[in-house]
Amino acid sequence: MKVDTMRWVDHYVGVPLCLLLKLAFWPFDWIRKGQETVSSNVLFIELSEMGSAILADPSMRWLKGQGKTLHFVIFEKNAVSLHLLNTVDRDNICLIKPDNLFSLALSSLKFLIWCRKKKIDTVIDLELFSRFTAILTRLSGAGNRTGFDRVHEEGLYRGNHLTHPVMYNPHRHISRNFMTLVKASQNAPHQPYQKDGFDETIELARAEVNSDLRSSVVTKLKSLYSDFKPGIQRLVLVNPNASDLLPQRRWMKDRYVDVIQSLLAEYSDILVVITGAPAERPEAEMLRQQVDHERCLNTAGAFEFRELVPLYSISELMLSNDSGPPHFASVTELKTFVIFGPETPALYGALGNSTPIYAGLPCSPCVSAGNHRKTSCVDNQCLKVIESGQVLDALRPALDTGLIVKAD
């Protein structure tokens, strides 16, 4: 289904369903009020954002350290993001298929059966005010249900099905909001103002690099550029893409052309690698043709997802729009430079070795939990005011540090 269709269904179908479920379960909730449920089999729900699965990993590892068995439900196309760190066993991952309403309903029904087989007793809903995930949480059969609560906010209604409601804090990084949910899930039911904070530095685990896959990556690069010399020639990754969830995140292609051409002219030891999914290959090819340089490669669709960590491990840096790849790269040591516009790095910045490039206009960020990350802006000045020179000024110090040869 298209993103806007999913938003429409979530609102106009989800809100009345949440209300009906609230009324239907009211007698049972009243009888069980005050009863505590042991938390041992914990389910995380995060369907639509691959990057969020990475941002939630420190919270999941903390809970795993408490002796809990972790489970996860996610949209089928996003499941690969969970395999980067393998915090959750693959047998404990359930997939939802949102291709159409029929597949969505069928896979959701299978999910409810799966929850009973896995004896899920605790659900942590990581989604920001999704009615669909609220319904999944309610029907999961879990006695402990934790998620974000609107408290006194108008709108964002999703039925009050939580035993452990937590106020979403829009002034703290989303990874810390996730940690707050996890901590709340292990306490007795309380008011939404969670007091048990997490002051420690949140750090991501590092992914293991498979040597065979790294060799495969090098072989593919040599097939595209025969003169590639690993260890001598430095790789600069460029991700000019962003998901259809928020296309306003895409920096202008002509600015990418300017930056790439300038870097290739200044640094004779770099190879620019344009990355992306198979569906993004035509646009990546247009960008490569505009750059028109033998040391600029189009690899969109060339690498499998499992080859990304090996690719990142042999690369110098990445320039990217605000999208999934900087979060995937954060499980490695790769330096990333991320261009932000309608969202803010204060809430959604990658946890790794990442530098945000952000104008911070008065209208930014224009997307939030309260508007389902949808904006009507058709003139994204928040990105247009970021000039090529500003991005080059951010990249040059990182490239000069590992400089081997600089062009005249």
N, C-alpha and C positions, 0 to 999 in steps of 0.2 A: 504493500500500500504506500501511497505517497505520504510525505510527512504531514502535510496540511490535512489530509483525510484522517490520519491517525489522531491529530489534535482535535478535529471536529467530533469524531466518535468518542474520544476520551471525555470531552465536555458534555455533549448533548445526550449521550447514552450513559456515560459514566456517572454523572451527577445523580440522575434519578435512581440508577441501580445502587449507588452507595446509600442513598436515603432508604430505599426498600430493604436493603440488607441490614441497615441499622435497626429498623423497626422489627424485622423478622428475628434478629438475634437478641433484641432487648431483654426478653424474659430469661434467656440463658445467661446473659452477661450479669443480670441482677442476681441470679442464684449463685453464680461463681464469683461475685464481687469479693475481693479481699483474699481469695485463694491464690497461693503461690504455686508456680509450676517450675519443676526442675529444668534447668537449661543445660542440655548436653548436645543435642543435634540442632545446629544453628544454620539457618538458611538466609543467604543474602540475595536481595532482589535488586538488580541493576540491568535494565534491558537495553537501552538505546545508545549509550555512549561507551565506546571502547576505551577512551582515555580514563573514564571514571573507574573502570575496573582496575586500572593501575593505581589511581589515586586512593582507592580503598584498600589496597594491599597492606599497608602498615597496620590498619585497623584489624584486618583479617588475621594477620600474623600475631598481633597482640592477643586476640581471642584464642587462636590456636595454641598459644603458649599457656593459656589457662586450662588446657586439656579438653577443649571443645572439638567436636567433629564438624567440619565446615562443609556447607553445600552452597550451590549458586544456581540461580536461574537467570538466563540472558537470551536475547534474540540470537537465533542461530548464526547469522552472518557476523556477529560480534564475538563469538565464543573463542576465537583464536587469541584474543587479547589475554584470556585467562591462562593460556599455555606458556606465556613468556616466563612467568615465575613459578608456575605449577604449585601455588599455595593450596589450591583446592584440587583434590583427586578428580581425575576425569570421570570416574564412575559416579561422582557426586555432583555433576553438572547437568542441569536440565535445560533443554533448548525450546524456546518459543518461536514459532514460524509466523511472521507477520505478513506473508506474501499477499494474502487476501483475508476477508472476514471468515471464510470457512476454515482455512488453515490455522488462523489465529484462535478460533473457538475450539477446534479439535486438539491442537497442541496444548491449549490451556486446560482442557479437560484431562488430558494425559498428565499434565503437571500436578493436578489435584490428586490423582491416583498415586503418582510418584511420591508426593509428600507423605501419604499414609504409609507407603512401603518403607520409606526412609525414617519414619517416626519423627518427623520434624516437630520440635517442641518450641522453637524460638525462631521468629522471622524478624529480620532487620531490613526494612524497606529503604534503600538508598536513593530512590527517585525523589525528585523535588515536586511533591504535590501532584503526582499522577493518580488519577482515579482508577485506571486499569490495575496498577500495582496494589492499590488499596484493596481492590476486590480480590486479587490473588492472595493478599495477606490475610484477609478475613476468612476466605474459604480454604485456606491451607490446613486448618485444623490445629494450628499451633496455639498453645495457651498464652505464650508471651509474644506480643506483637509490638515492635518498636519502629517508629518512623517520625518524620517531620510533621509538626502540628502548626496550624495557622495561628493559634492562640487568639489574639484579638483582631487579626487581619480580616478584612472583608474579602469575599470571594475565596478561591482556593479550597472550596468545600469538597471533602472526600469521605464524609460519613462517620468520623470519630470512632473508628474501629480499633484504635490502638490501646493496648494496656499500658504501654510506656511511651506516651507522647513526648516529643522533644521540640522545643522552639528552634526553628531554623534561624541561624545567626548570619545575616547577609554581610557582616563585617569581618568574618573570619574565613580563612581559606577552606575550601570544601573538604580537604583531607582532614582538617580538625573538626569540622562538622560531622564527618563520618566517624571519627574517633569518639565524639560525644555520644553518638547513637549507640556505638558498641558498648561504651561504659554504662550507659543508661540501661541497656538490655540486661545487664547482670545485677542490677539493683532491684529493690522492691518497687512496685508501681508508685509513681510520684507525680507531682505537678510538672508541667512542661519546662519549667525553668531549671535546667540541669545544672547542678552545682559542682559535680565531680568532674573537674577539668583535666586537661592533659598538657602539662607544661614542658614535657620533654621535646627535644627536637625530633620531628618526624622524618625518618630516613627510609628510602626504599632499599629493598634487597637488590643484589646484583644478579643478573641472569648469567648462567653458564654459557660459554661460547663453545659450540661444537666444532672441532677442528676440521672434520670432514665437510661440514656445511661452509666453513670459512674458505676451504679450498674450492668448493663449488662456486662461491661468490667470485673469487679471483678468476676462475676459469671463464665465467660469464662476462666479466669485465674485459678480459683479454680478447674474448670473441667479438666484442664491440669496439675495442681499441687495442690493437695488437701491440702497441708500444707501451702499454701500461706496465709499470715496474713497481710492484708492491714494496713498501718500505722506503722508496725513493720518491715516487710520485704521490702527492697527497690528494685525498679525495674530499671534495666539498660537495655535500649533498644539498639539493634544493627541492623542497616540497611546495609547489605553488598551488596545491589543491586544498579544498575544504569540503566537508560533507554537505549534502543538500539540506541538512537540518538548519544551517545558517549560512547561506551563500555569501552574505555580506561580509564574511570574514576574509574573503579573497583579496589580497593585495593586487594592484594593477599589474598585468602581464608586461607592459612596456617598462615598468620599473624593474621587474625581474631581469628583463633583457639588459637594461643599463648596468645593473649590478654584476651580472654574470660576465658581460663583455669587459667591464672594468677590471674584475678580478683576474680574468684570463690574460689581459694585457699587462697587469702588474706582477703577476706571479707565474713564472714559467714552469713551476714544478707542481701545479695543481691540475686535477682532472675534475671537471664539474659533472656531477651525476644527477640528472633530474629523475626523481622517484615518483611513484604513484601506483594505483591499482590498474588492472587491465583496462577497465572502462575509461580511465583517464589518459590512456596512451595517445589518442588523437590530439588532445590539447597539449600534451607534453611535447609531441612531435612538432606542433606549430611553434612552440616556444624554442625548441632546439633549432629549427630552421631560421627563426628570426635572429638567434644568436650567431648562427653561421660560423662555427668554429669547430675544428676537428677534436678539440679537447672538451667538448660539451656533448654528453651522451644522453639519450633518452632510454631510460631503463624501466619506464612505467609498465608494469605487468611482467617484467623479466624475472623478478625475484619472488619466491614464495614467502609467505609471512614468516615461516620459521627461519628464513635466511636473513631477516632484517637485523637481528642481534649480531650475527657474524659480520654483516655489512657495516653496522655502526661501530663495531670493535676495530675495524681497520680504517675508519674515516677520521678526518681531522675536525670537521664541524658540520653543522646542519643549519641552513636557513629555511624557515618554514612559516606558513600561515598558522594561525591558532587552530590546530586540529590534532588528530591522533598521534602522528609520528613523533612529535617532541615528547609525548608521554611514554611512548614505546622506547624511545632512546634514553629515557631517564633511568632505565634499569641497566644502563652501561655508563661508561665514563665520557661519552661523547658530549662535546660542547654544542649546545643548541641556542639559536637566536630566533625568537618567535615574535612575529608581528601581530599585535593585538589591535582590535578596533571596537566592534560592538560588545565585546566582553572585556573583563579586566583581569590582568595577571594576579591581582591581589586575591582573587577568589579561585581562579582556574589555572594559574601558572603551573608548569611542569615542576616536579619535585627534584629533578636532577640538576646537572650542571647547566642551568638554563638562564639566558639573559632575555628579558622581555624588551620589545621595542614598541612603545605605546605613547600616543599623543595626549590621551587623557582630556579630550574635549568636554565641555560642560554637559553634552548629551550622552557621554559615554560613562558606564555601559548602558546601552538601551535595551538589553535583554536581561531577564532575571527569572527567578523562580516564580514570580508572580504573573508573568505573561507567557509562561511555557516556552521561554526562549524564542519568542517570535517578535519581529520588528517590522514595521511598515516602511522603514527608511529605504529610499531608493537613491539616495545621494550620500554614500558612506564617506563623508569628509574625514571621519576618524582615521581612515586609511589613506585617503588622497593627500592629506597634509604630510604624510611620512614620505620624505623625498629619498631618492636613491642615495644621495650623498650621506644622509643620516645613517642609513643601513650600512654603507661602506665604512663609515667611521667606527661603527660598532664591530664590524668583522675584521678590519685590518689588524688591530692589536693581537687578536687570537692567531691570525695567520703569520704575523711577524715573529711571534714567539717561537714557532717551529720552522722558521724560514730556512730553506736550503739554498734556493737560488731566486733572486728577484730580478725581474726583467728591467732593462734600461728604460 
